[in-house]
Amino acid sequence: MFDFTNKKAYIESVAKDVAPKLCCKFGKKYDYSFQEISWVLNQVDRADDKLYKSVAYGMIRPYSNALDQELNEHLGDLLEFKKSVGKSLFNVFEVPSFDSYLLYAEVNLVPNNKVTNTSLDSFGAINFLDLWNGE
């Protein structure tokens, strides 16, 4: 089973990085294949991380006994893992839907080029002069 310190970071990363890319590349659907998920894992440079791959498959693939057995070594009981994902992301001990991952990504991602009305100076402090240079 995996280390709890990485668990939340991996879960958040799959929700923010993997789910939206799956939706963009393959459309929004109930079930993504292992190949589709693997394609996205390659895009986010996580294809060689076995634990991350297990977390992604465990979060995105629908529950089945075969998947539960396959991922048990890393995740433990799959249904309990899926519920812990809901607790970690939404503070609810329920299995989240794929749509909820997309919503999580939308709410928690800040674009790199987001425009603000302030900027930081070279020391990381707010440049208050920028406040009056706006509209």
N, C-alpha and C positions, 0 to 999 in steps of 0.2 A: 504494500500500500504506500501511497505517497506522503511526503512530508507536508504537514499542515501549513508551514510557512509559505510554501510555493503554491498551495492549493488556490487561495483566493486570487493571486496574481495570474495564474494560468486560466482560471475560470473567467476573470475579467478580460483577459487578452482574447480568449476565444470569442466571447460575446462582442467585443469591440472590433477585433481585427478579422476574424474568420467568417463569422455570420454575414456581415455586410458584403464581403467579397463573394461569398457563395451566391447570395441573392443577386448581385450585379452580374455575375458571370453566367449563372444557370437559371435565373429567375426564382421567384419566391414559390416554394413548394413544401410539402409535408416531409418528404424523405429525400435526402441527398445520398448518393452512392459513396462508397469508400473512395472510388477514383476521383469523384468531384471534390471531396474533402481533401484528398491527397494533393490535388492540383493547387488548391488554395494554400495548403501547408507549404508547398514549394514556393509559392509567391511571397509568403511571409517569412521565409527562411527558417521554418520549424520542422521540415520533413524528417530530419535526423534525430529529433528529440522524441524518444519513445513515450515518455510521460506526457508531453504536450499533445502528441498524437492521440494517446488514449483519452485524455481529457476532451479533446475535440470530438472524437468519435462518440464518447459517452454522452456528451452534451447534445450533439446534433442528430445522431442516428436514433430512430425510435427504439423503444425497449423491445428486446427479444431475449429468450433464454440463451440462444447461441452467442449474442453480443455480450450478455452478462458473463458467461463463462470465459469468453475471449479476453475481456477487460478486467476480470476479477483480480488478477495479480497486482495491477496498478491501482484500481479504483475501489476494490472491495465489492460489496453488493451494489449492482448498477442502479437499482431503483432508489436505494438510500443515497447514492452519489447524486443522482438527478435531483432529489429533494434537497440535498445540501447545496446544490447550485442555486436553487430558488432562495434558500436561506441566505446564501452569500451575496447574491445580487439584489434581492428584493425584500429580504428579511421576512420571507414567508416559506414555511417548510412544505412546499408543493413543487411538483415538476413543472418548470417553466416551458412555455411554447417557443418555437423559433421566432415568432413575431415579437415576443418579449425581449429576445436578444437584440433584435433590430432596434427596438425602442430604447433599450439600454445603451446601445452604441450611439444612437442619435442624441440622447441626453448627455452622455458622458464624453463624447469626442469634441474637442475644440480644434477647429481648423488651424493649420499652421499660419495661414495668412489672414486670420481674423483681424478686422480693422477695429481699433479702439481709439478713443479720443485722448489717450495719454500714452507716453512712452517712458521707458526706463533710461536713466543716464548710465554711464559706464560703471557705476558702483551698484547698480541694481535698485536705485531709489527712483521714485516717480518724479518725472520732470514736470513740475507744476506749471511751467511756462507753456507747455503744450495745451493745457486746459483752456487757455484763452486764444489759441490759434485756430480753434475750430470755427463753427458757423457763427 
